[in-house]
Amino acid sequence: MRLLERIYDLAIVGGGVNGCGIARDAAGRGNSVFLCEMNDLASGTSSWSTKLVHGGLRYLEYYEFRLVREALIEREILWKIAPHIIRPLRFVLPHHSGLRPAWLLRLGLFLYDHLGGRKLLPPTRSVNLRSDEVGRPLIAGRYGKGFEYSDCFVDDARLVVLSARDAADRGAVIRTRTRATEIRQDGDHWLVTTENTQTGERETIKARALVNAAGPWVEQVLATGAGVNAKAKVRLVQGSHIVVRKLYDHDRAYIFQNADGRIIFAIPYQQDFTLIGTTDRDYQGDPAKVKASDEEIAYLCAALGEYLAKPVTPADVVWSYSGVRPLYDDGASEAKAATRDYVFELDTPGGLPLLSIYGGKITTYRRLAEEALERLGPYLKGTKADEGWTGKAPLPGGDMEVRAVAALIAGLRKTYPFLTDAHATRIAHAYGTRAATMLAGATSSADLGQDFGGTLTEREVRYLMTNEWALTAEDIVWRRSKLGLRMSAAEIAALDAWIVADHARAAVPPREAGGRA
């Protein structure tokens, strides 16, 4: 086992959106940062979300005004720094006469429009569902009135990876497939022992401050010898989603109310599909083994049946996924009512800071990172000098105007005329201005190397392995992209075999295959 003599300012356990967001902010403020993730980046909760940057309209019912306001403000900030992976989306809310009254919906949407200083997103409007095109997919004659409001859609896993990429570009050390096996104090610093899950290699790093951003595993990390008896508790809540073939032709999403008080989203997804979710129920067991149950899939289909004219059945589901949200246990009796706000627990055993994070949501990850560094300010350098910088500096590939993606696609088609429109569109949304870096020097399709299917080429795979820590086909087709929806099982298996053979040819330990600038 290696003991590294360098002392980092900050060590972070957990490579989800919170951990990577904190790593980015801390590195940008001049701190030396080490982050370890036991699996792939965003392989836990952060890639199993509803993929929205939103204020959380229903949280108003639970009087979570601070959380809603903060989230509403963040929508346009995040859109500006990552316009390639975040886009505005209009949501249609049909009025269901047996549920929340229309006046309450109008009041909620008025607050939603005015709490967060909205500047770019269009305001709420009333909709006649009997005459407007958004009413056509609904059950005829059942819904006459509705409302249309704004939020944003996000590629959640890419948000995490790009945050990590920016952190690494600013000097952070990112270790994937690296588990923290022991945490202990040693004088004026922490010792964090890690083990590479691919090679078995162990090393111990030193850090002045420690962040536990392990999500559903936050309590397990504290049990590795940190000397902390946590007062806060995590409540694991399962949320499942289904994907079906495109249910309607327009570009709006729906938010449907259910009689049990929950809401369900139906969202245009990956051009040819509709994403539907989510469920809320307490989860017991290993978070790594969570999956959408038959009961949850049936529930989502039935909820849609209350609104859509064309029934959706479990047989229509082309993909399902499930994640466990590590919420702060506030004692709420129902999972749907548990707070989505984030909670910090700062412990200083022996005078050394350890900050554990409970809860949080994709939308507020950047503010969470800022507040985490505020809490750790007395123990870190540079935490005030560049405060707020993450809301101004674009994420990798996001250095363009918010509505410039269409021009970027056109530019790629002109510079690389061998790209199909679908191919150019996909990589523009995935990589933004860095798509040109990936394609540099290519003059024909042949220059992109082997075609794996679904517009995925050897050139892109190598880019992802070199720059974005991708090690397996799963990393590439389900997290760095969603090409798993378009590629066959045989194509995905062939990609995995190619990656294994490429590692063997290069004789490079898997951990070193990703993450270099």
Buried (B, 14 or more C-beta within 10 A) or exposed (E): EEEEEEBBBBBBBBBBBBBBBBBBBBBBBBBBBBBBBBBBBBBBBBBBBBBBBBBBBBBBEBEBEEBBBBBBBBBBBBBBBBBBBBBBBBBBBBBBEEEBEBEEBBEBBEBBBEBBEBEEBEEBEEBEBBEBEBBBBBBEEBBBBBBBBBBBBBBBBBBBBBBBBBBBBBEBBBBBBBBBBBBEBEEEBBBBBBBBBBEEBBBBBBBBBBBBBBBBBBBEBBEBBBEBEBEBEBBBBBBBBBBBEEBBEEEBBBBBBBEEBBBBBBBBBBEEBBBBBBBBBEBEEEBEEBEBBEEBBEBBBBBBBBBBEEEBEEEBBEBBBBBBBBBBBBEBEEBBEBBBBBBBBEBEEEEBBBBBBBBBBBBBBBBBBBBBBEBBBEBBBBBEEBBEEBBEBBBBBBBBEBEBBEEBBEBBBEEBEEBEEEBBBBBBBBBBBBBBEBBEEBEEBEBBBEEBBBBBBBBBBBBBBBBBBBBBBBBBBBBBBBBBBBBEEEBBEBBBEBBBEBBEEEEEEBBEBBBEE
